[in-house]
Amino acid sequence: MEGQDGQHSMIRKERAILALEDGTVYRGYAFGHRGETVGEVVFNTSMTGYQEIMTDPSYNGQIVTITYPHVGNYGVAIYDMESNKPYVRGFISREFSGEYSNYRAQQSLEAFMQQYGVVSIQGIDTRALVRRLRTGGVVKGVIAHRSYTHPKDPYGEFSPEEESVYVQRARDHQDIDGFDMTKDVTTALPYAFPTLRHGKRVVLMDFGIKHTIIERLSEVGIEPIVVPAHTTPAQVMALQPHGLFLSNGPGDPAPLEYAHKTAWELMGLLPTFGICLGHQILGLAAGGQTFKMKFGHRGGNQPVKNLLTGNVEITAQNHGYAVDLESIPNGAFVATHINLNDGTLEGMAHSRYPVFSVQYHPEASPGPHDSRYLFDRFIEEIDAFDGATGTPAEKSLTGRLGV
């Protein structure tokens, strides 16, 4: 079994391991909540924003590796929460800071992790881990703290037999593919977001929405009403909205057939904006297909070309699946944005209906603000909307599938 020992400035630290399903074991040191956790191991290339990443519901089911080598130096501020709690299954860093300096912060990163039960590991070679993920693709993994399994000997090494057990535990863990993960992150009940001015009412389908997205929509003159993922088309229309927003969220979009149906039935009836998982749902709703990427796009530095303007945007992203535009029948959607690293679809617009979407996060929290114009575009679509453009005949299932 292959292993790699991390170095750390402190000699006596509680031992921890990261065991991957491919048999690799990284040996490091415990941080955060003492315990064990299992999930899909991914990496994020952002240099800041660890709190926003941890509290992004799109990371539900995943252990996140931060490529930046030093994490935690500015602590944790309640103003930077993207949801009510962290959703990551675990966190990995070359080095976590035990101290912090920031006038906005209320507590250290480790205290925050301990409060919410986030199991983490530090002191491993994160560059080697990320290279492995880029070469072989994302894998399932387990973080285990020796202080949890051996409370009388927290500084000792895990035995080869114990490491083998954790490798097998990673292999046995349920794959994200084909599993609906939105039920763990969506709101249980509808709620209205308070606004300072009267605006256009928009229903936000919550598949794991971030707080900053709601705030950005409010800033451009929208009155957001957030509803659960399973909300039906009739329930949406009963709220008499001016528009529909399909949010980000975790995991595989394919099993969310209820969301595909809702998006399809409302397509053309309301101006619609989808981001991330919402973008993928629109593609599937129109009869297209999605595919899992080798290691996805996660970070605040993804270059995207706007095909309508020729401009290049640096974007914040977090997704492991992508839409196959060619699979959507009848040319219903056209590409508006592409990723300049790998050529994957980053944005599309319906050829007839006021419906558009992007694969990335235009609210950019954390990340650059190049794409915030998309919220203005959405309000422009709402203001220009003249009434439903879809007809009953076009809404038939056969019309959707192009057969």
ZADREN-820886 format. One line per 4 residues: number of its first residue (from 0); their letters; for each residue z, y, x of C-alpha. Coordinates in pm, whole numbers, plus 50000, padded with zeros to 5 digits. Example, Ala and Ser with C-alpha at 12.3 -4.5 7.8 and 13.67 -1.06 7.14 Angstrom:
% residues 2
0 = AS = 50780:49550:51230  50714:49894:51367
//
This chain:
% residues 403
0 = MEGQ = 50000:50000:50000  49890:50330:50147  50149:50606:50181  50183:50956:50317
4 = DGQH = 50508:51120:50425  50547:51493:50360  50731:51725:50594  50998:51969:50477
8 = SMIR = 51215:52229:50641  51536:52085:50496  51647:51757:50651  51873:51625:50373
12 = KERA = 51687:51631:50046  51691:51383:49763  51395:51152:49800  51113:51120:49548
16 = ILAL = 50776:50946:49526  50446:51001:49351  50288:50662:49278  49924:50656:49166
20 = EDGT = 49747:50384:48972  49506:50329:49263  49799:50208:49476  49856:50527:49677
24 = VYRG = 50217:50641:49717  50314:50988:49839  50672:51025:49960  50848:51360:49924
28 = YAFG = 51156:51526:49781  51303:51575:49436  51285:51910:49260  51360:52027:48907
32 = HRGE = 51506:51788:48651  51618:51459:48806  51442:51165:48648  51106:50991:48611
36 = TVGE = 50781:51091:48444  50431:50950:48399  50100:51116:48312  49747:51197:48421
40 = VVFN = 49752:51368:48762  49531:51679:48783  49516:51988:49005  49506:52362:48944
44 = TSMT = 49369:52609:49200  49545:52924:49075  49744:53120:49333  49990:53256:49074
48 = GYQE = 50084:53185:48715  50284:52864:48752  50499:52951:48450  50197:53012:48227
52 = IMTD = 50046:52684:48348  50364:52489:48277  50392:52630:47924  50022:52590:47834
56 = PSYN = 50006:52319:47562  49664:52214:47698  49852:52038:47980  50030:51803:47740
60 = GQIV = 50028:51456:47896  49941:51574:48248  50117:51604:48583  49987:51922:48748
64 = TITY = 49936:51964:49122  49932:52325:49239  49700:52369:49536  49870:52690:49650
68 = PHVG = 50131:52573:49905  50431:52784:49799  50545:52798:49435  50842:52965:49265
72 = NYGV = 50903:53274:49478  50892:53518:49182  51105:53310:48949  51062:53274:48573
76 = AIYD = 51038:53553:48314  51063:53495:47941  50773:53737:47889  50535:53496:48064
80 = MESN = 50588:53198:47832  50263:53074:47674  50452:52855:47426  50813:52783:47339
84 = KPYV = 50859:52527:47617  50677:52357:47907  50427:52088:47808  50341:51952:48152
88 = RGFI = 50464:51598:48216  50544:51685:48577  50475:51934:48856  50370:51884:49218
92 = SREF = 50381:52136:49503  50376:52138:49880  50689:52351:49869  50898:52494:49586
96 = SGEY = 51105:52804:49650  51474:52772:49574  51515:53151:49577  51321:53418:49391
100 = SNYR = 51273:53794:49401  51128:53971:49096  51284:54238:48878  51128:54077:48567
104 = AQQS = 51270:53729:48628  51574:53584:48450  51610:53256:48640  51478:53044:48924
108 = LEAF = 51193:52797:48877  51422:52501:48945  51677:52620:48686  51390:52654:48437
112 = MQQY = 51268:52302:48513  51617:52162:48478  51665:52342:48147  51350:52190:47999
116 = GVVS = 51348:51851:48172  51046:51900:48399  51043:51634:48672  50880:51752:48996
120 = IQGI = 50814:51652:49355  50763:51863:49667  50703:51806:50035  50392:51590:50000
124 = DTRA = 50048:51660:50145  49892:51825:49839  49564:51882:50025  49527:51508:50076
128 = LVRR = 49617:51445:49711  49361:51697:49582  49090:51553:49808  49166:51212:49662
132 = LRTG = 49136:51348:49306  48810:51528:49385  48663:51215:49542  48785:50949:49303
136 = GVVK = 48857:51152:48990  49181:51209:48802  49425:50917:48793  49749:50828:48621
140 = GVIA = 50066:50863:48824  50444:50842:48820  50697:51080:48976  51030:50909:49040
144 = HRSY = 51348:51055:49190  51575:50830:49391  51880:51027:49274  51790:50908:48923
148 = THPK = 51738:50542:49007  51990:50524:49295  52258:50787:49220  52485:50653:49498
152 = DPYG = 52211:50678:49761  51982:50973:49672  51865:51025:50032  51743:50671:50094
156 = EFSP = 51382:50552:50087  51223:50361:49803  51150:50003:49900  50789:49872:49899
160 = EEES = 50883:49653:49602  51010:49954:49407  50697:50152:49489  50485:49864:49360
164 = VYVQ = 50674:49875:49030  50591:50244:48987  50226:50188:49075  50209:49927:48799
168 = RARD = 50387:50163:48560  50115:50419:48625  49845:50159:48559  50009:50054:48233
172 = HQDI = 50040:50410:48099  49817:50495:47803  49496:50679:47890  49433:51025:47747
176 = DGFD = 49080:50916:47649  49050:50840:47279  49399:50965:47198  49477:51261:46970
180 = MTKD = 49724:51477:47162  49717:51782:46934  49981:51640:46702  50242:51703:46973
184 = VTTA = 50150:52070:47021  50026:52213:46691  50246:52426:46467  50421:52241:46185
188 = LPYA = 50376:52526:45936  50143:52825:45903  50269:53162:46024  50144:53517:46048
192 = FPTL = 50158:53705:46377  50307:54055:46338  50060:54337:46403  50104:54713:46434
196 = RHGK = 49800:54797:46225  49602:54662:45935  49301:54461:46051  49068:54176:45973
200 = RVVL = 49244:53858:45867  49149:53560:46085  49271:53201:46054  49360:53051:46391
204 = MDFG = 49338:52672:46397  49621:52569:46629  49525:52277:46852  49768:52399:47119
208 = IKHT = 49720:52775:47115  49866:53002:47383  50073:53308:47290  49853:53543:47491
212 = IIER = 49544:53443:47292  49713:53548:46969  49820:53875:47129  49467:53953:47253
216 = LSEV = 49321:53890:46907  49581:54122:46758  49495:54392:47012  49129:54408:46900
220 = GIEP = 49221:54465:46535  49273:54115:46398  49557:53999:46174  49613:53642:46297
224 = IVVP = 49732:53365:46067  49804:53050:46267  49768:52720:46082  49823:52353:46175
228 = AHTT = 49543:52146:46323  49508:51934:46007  49449:52234:45776  49159:52160:45541
232 = PAQV = 48858:52385:45476  48985:52458:45124  49323:52565:45261  49154:52790:45516
236 = MALQ = 48936:52959:45253  49235:53001:45019  49377:53245:45274  49069:53467:45219
240 = PHGL = 49001:53518:45590  48735:53734:45750  48691:53489:46038  48790:53158:46194
244 = FLSN = 48921:53091:46544  48938:52743:46701  49197:52734:46978  49243:52559:47308
248 = GPGD = 49436:52233:47323  49499:51915:47520  49314:51592:47575  49002:51426:47442
252 = PAPL = 48825:51614:47159  48643:51304:47028  48925:51150:46818  48992:51479:46631
256 = EYAH = 48755:51384:46350  48953:51586:46093  48891:51899:46302  48520:51817:46343
260 = KTAW = 48491:51791:45964  48672:52120:45904  48462:52304:46162  48141:52164:46017
264 = ELMG = 48222:52252:45656  48318:52608:45751  48024:52663:45987  47815:52945:45847
268 = LLPT = 48078:53042:45592  48286:53247:45835  48227:53412:46172  48375:53159:46415
272 = FGIC = 48494:53178:46775  48602:52866:46967  48752:52838:47312  48817:52536:47532
276 = LGHQ = 48901:52247:47295  48770:52462:47008  48437:52489:47192  48421:52111:47223
280 = ILGL = 48512:52064:46856  48220:52286:46754  47984:52075:46963  48109:51754:46804
284 = AAGG = 48107:51912:46456  47735:51984:46496  47667:51620:46578  47679:51644:46958
288 = QTFK = 47874:51453:47218  48132:51532:47485  48202:51357:47815  48497:51334:48050
292 = MKFG = 48453:51518:48378  48544:51367:48713  48830:51609:48782  48767:51895:48538
296 = HRGG = 48803:52269:48583  49157:52401:48623  49232:52735:48785  49170:53108:48774
300 = NQPV = 48863:53124:48996  48578:52943:48818  48241:53126:48845  48045:53141:48518
304 = KNLL = 47704:53300:48462  47642:53482:48136  47284:53386:48052  47253:53674:47806
308 = TGNV = 47335:53949:48055  47289:53783:48393  47642:53884:48491  47875:53646:48673
312 = EITA = 48231:53620:48544  48527:53479:48733  48715:53283:48471  49040:53100:48400
316 = QNHG = 48989:52740:48292  49180:52429:48199  48978:52136:48069  48876:51783:48158
320 = YAVD = 48595:51735:47903  48262:51913:47850  47995:51941:47580  47655:51779:47631
324 = LESI = 47432:52052:47484  47123:51827:47479  47303:51586:47247  47339:51844:46967
328 = PNGA = 47056:51774:46720  46796:52021:46597  46870:52275:46870  47155:52405:46655
332 = FVAT = 47332:52562:46955  47183:52742:47254  47350:52788:47592  47498:53131:47666
336 = HINL = 47708:53053:47977  47693:52796:48257  47927:52701:48539  47786:52801:48877
340 = NDGT = 47968:52524:49063  47837:52222:48874  47598:52354:48608  47805:52234:48311
344 = LEGM = 47793:52418:47980  48046:52702:47960  47937:52880:47644  47706:52843:47345
348 = AHSR = 47603:53019:47026  47463:52885:46701  47095:52954:46654  47151:53084:46301
352 = YPVF = 47518:53113:46207  47766:53370:46349  47936:53099:46551  47993:53107:46927
356 = SVQY = 48224:52948:47180  48320:52930:47547  48472:52651:47752  48711:52880:47939
360 = HPEA = 49010:53103:47854  48902:53465:47801  49262:53582:47756  49303:53489:48126
364 = SPGP = 49674:53425:48142  49692:53367:48431  49361:53478:48577  49100:53756:48597
368 = HDSR = 49007:53971:48298  48628:53949:48331  48586:53773:47995  48807:53972:47761
372 = YLFD = 48493:54131:47612  48455:53811:47410  48741:53917:47180  48555:54243:47114
376 = RFIE = 48241:54043:47045  48430:53838:46788  48547:54145:46598  48190:54279:46610
380 = EIDA = 48065:53954:46453  48329:53987:46181  48240:54350:46109  47869:54267:46088
384 = FDGA = 47913:53959:45869  47720:53991:45544  47830:53679:45362  47788:53305:45396
388 = TGTP = 47470:53194:45573  47511:52822:45514  47375:52648:45203  47491:52324:45035
392 = AEKS = 47178:52143:45152  47239:52244:45512  47598:52125:45484  47506:51765:45409
396 = LTGR = 47608:51501:45663  47246:51405:45719  47163:51764:45804  47443:51767:46055
400 = LGV = 47328:51453:46233  46962:51544:46220  46851:51217:46058
//
